[in-house]
Amino acid sequence: MIFTLSISFETLTAYINAKNSLPLYMVMLSLTSVVSMLVPSFICTKVLCKNSIKNFRQKHKPDTVGCFVTVMFGFGCCSILNFARGIMCSLLGWSDNSSGNYFGTEFSVLPLTVLSLAVVPALCEEFTFRGNIFGILSNYGEMFAAIVSSLFFGLLHSSFSAAIFAFFCGIILSLVRKESGRLAPSIAVHILNNLLALSVNTAAQFLSKETYINFLFVVLIISIIMTIVSTFILKRRKKDLFNFKETDCKIGIKTTVSLLCRSPLFIVFVFITLIRNLL
């Protein structure tokens, strides 16, 4: 039933996009993210993988300052990756139209656009990748969980450049999830990164070329400073960002991969990925 709903929503969304009905298209994008990503993930958590719900609960009191600095670090790194992707696409002549110009001159749909393209996808994807998949696979080691969840996250994106960028952003988001011990900071970083991508893409439609380049330069400098400062603060707070915990589970890599491929969450995600990329 979930697969049928996913196919139906993806097809209907594509049809509405062809009809140029922007407000309805934004609503359908949100609903499609929820139906094809969040609902199957939630079902797997509550029904098929009951024990995985413990990955969303924290045994220690949240460190508010630490979480804020970790968000700074994640957003700064993802912003730099965004610029690196733009440069790579420019040098290699690859298409880089993932964000699209959804704002145009219809500023009345701005709140709906932000909700549909920045907030809802971030919530759905973080719950699935940094919540479910990373949480479950952490039983086999945090490094393994970060790589596999980021690989899945990359495959969700259609173009090659977007997939590469999403993979490395997934690693950063996994670091944020691991370091903060909570899902909320990675959601915040994801939303901010989506907002930045939309803002940069929209600025290109309204600013002159020289002003736009200056705008990008300022954003890049701020991102670099943010990353350096947050890394320094985290180090001073004795936070080892790149120290992924190993698992006490002694099973081999072949057994781990076999268990992963047979897990309900993996099977559901493979079908969802195929649907989203083929339609």
N, C-alpha and C positions, 0 to 999 in steps of 0.2 A: 504493500500500500504506500509506504514511504517513497519507494522508487517511482511509482506511478505519479504521485503528487509532485515529486521533484521534476520529472520530465514535463508534466503538464504546466508547472509554473515557469520553467525555463522557456518552453515553447511560447507560452502566452506573453511572457516578458519580451521576447524577441519580436513577436507580432506587434505589440504595443509600441515598441521602439521604432518599428518601421512606419507606424502611423503618426509619429512625431507628437505624441501626447506626453509632454514632459512631466507634468505632475503625476499622472497615472503611472508613467514609467518608473518614477522614483518610488512610488508606493509598492509597485510590483518587485522592484529590486530588493527592497527590504523584506517583503514577504518571501521571496525566493531564497534569500540568505537564511531566514529562519527555518523554512520548510526543508531545504536541502542540506543544511549544515547543522543548525542548532537542535532541531527535533530528533534526528537520528542519534546525535551525540548524547543528548539527554536520555533517550531511551536506553542506549547502551550502558550509560552510567547507572541508571536506576534499576534496570531489569537484568541486562546481560552481564554486567560487570559490577555487581553490587558493592564489592569491597573497595572499588576505586573512588567512592565518594569521600573516603578519608583523605584523599589528596587535596581536597578543597578546604579542609579544616586545619587550623593552626594550633599547635600545642603551646606556643609562646605568644606573649603579648606583642602586637605589631609595633615595630620601630618606625614612628611617623617620620622623623627626620631622615632616617636611613632610606625609607621608601621614596621620599621626595628626591633625594640625591640620586637614587638609583634610576628614577624616572628621567632625571636630567641626563644621566649617562646614556640611557637607552635611546632617548630622543635625539641627542647629539650624534650618536653613532649612526642611527638610521638616517638622519638628515645628510650626513657625509656620504653614506652609501647611495642615497638618492642622487646626489651630485655626481658621484663616480659612475653611476649607471647612465646618467645623461651624457657625460663625456664619452663613455664607451660607445653608446649608441651613435653619437655624432661622428666619432672617429671611424667606426666600422660601417656606418650607413644603415644601421638597424632602425626599424620602426619603434617609436617610443610614444605611443598614443594611448597608454593604458588609462590615463585619467580622463581624457576627453574634455571638451568644453561644455560642461553641463550647465554652467551658470548663464552664459550668453548674456542677453539683455533682460532675461526674466528674473529679476531680483526678488520678485514676490515668492518664488519657489526656493529661495536660498535656505530657509530653515529645513525644508523637506529634503533638499539636496544634501545638506550637511548630515542630516540624520540617515539618509539612505546610502550615502557613499563613504561616510567616515565613521559614524557611531555604530550602526547596526552590524556592518561587516566585521568591525573590530571586536564587538562583543561575541558574535557567533564564532569567529575564527579563533579567538583566544580561549574561549570555553572549550573548543574542540582540540586545538593543537597544544597550547600551553597548559590547559586544564586536564582534559581527558588523556590525550596521547602521551604527553610528557609525564603526567602524574603516574600513569600505569606503567610506562616503560622505565621509570626511575627505579623500579624494583630490580632492573638489570643494569643499573649504572646511569648516572646523570649525563655523562658524555654521550652514551648510546641513545638515551632519550632525546637529547638536544638535536643530535644529527638526524635521527629518524623522523622526529616531529617536524623538523625544519625541511627535510626532504619532501615530506607530504605537503607541507605548506607551499613549497616551491612548485610542486606539480599541479597545485590548484590553479596557478596562474597560466594563462594560455600562451603568451609569447615567450620566446627563449630568454630574452633579456630580463623580462619580468620574473621569470622562474629563478634565474640566477640571483637577482636582487632579493627576491622573497626568501630564498634559502639563507642568505647571509643575515638578512633582517630577522629571520626565524632564530638563528643562533643568538643574536643580540637579545631578542625577546625572551629566549630561554635563560640567558644569563640574568636578565631582570627578574624573571620568575623564580629562578634558583636563589638569587641573592636576597631578594625581599622576602621570600617564603610565602608570597601571596600572589593571587591572580590579578588583583586590581591594578598594580603598577604596570604590568605588561599590557593590560587593556588601555590604560592611560597613554602609554607610549604609542601603541598602535593607532589610537584615535588621533593623537597629535601628529603622527607621521602622515596619516591619511589627509588631515586638514592642511598640512604643509604642501603635499602633492597637489591638492585641489587649488590651493592659493597660488602656487607657482604657475600652474597651468593656466589659471584664469588671468593672472597678471600679464601673461604673454599676449593675451587678447586685447588688452586695454592700454598697456604701456608702450612707449617708443622703444626701439631696440636698445638704445644707449641706456635709458632709464631701467629697462628690464635687466640688462647685464649688471648694472650697479646694484639693483635690488638683489639679484642672485649672489653677488659678491658679499654683500652685507649679511645675508642669511647664512652663507657658508662660513664667514668669519665668526659669527655668533655661535654656530654649531660647533666649530672647532674649539672655541673658548669654553663652551658649555661642557664638552667632552673632557677637556684637560682638567678643568676645575673640579668636576664631579669625580673624576678618577682620583685626583689628589685627595679629595675629602674622604672618599671611600677607603683609600689606602691608610690615611691617618686614623680612620675608625677601625683599622685592622680588618678590613673586608678584603678577602682574596677572591676577586671576581672570577678568575679563570681556574679556580680549584674545584673541579667537578668531583663529587663524591663517587667512589667506586662502590659496587654492590658486594654484599656478603654472599650473594648467590654465586655458586661456583660452576654453573652450567656453561657449556661452551657456546661459541658464537653460532654454530650451526643449529643447536637446540633452541637458542634464543630466537633466531630468525624463523625457525619452524613454528615456535609458539606464537610469534607475532603474526605470521601469515594465516594461522588458523584461528586467530582471535576474531570474535564477532565485530569489534570496532574496526579492525583492519579491513575486513570484507566489506562492511558498510561504506567505509571511506573510499575504497577503490571504486565501487560502483558510483558513488557521488562524484568523484573526480572525473570519471569517464563521461558521465552525463553532462557535467558543467563544461567540459572541453569539446565535446562533440556537437552540442547544440548551438 
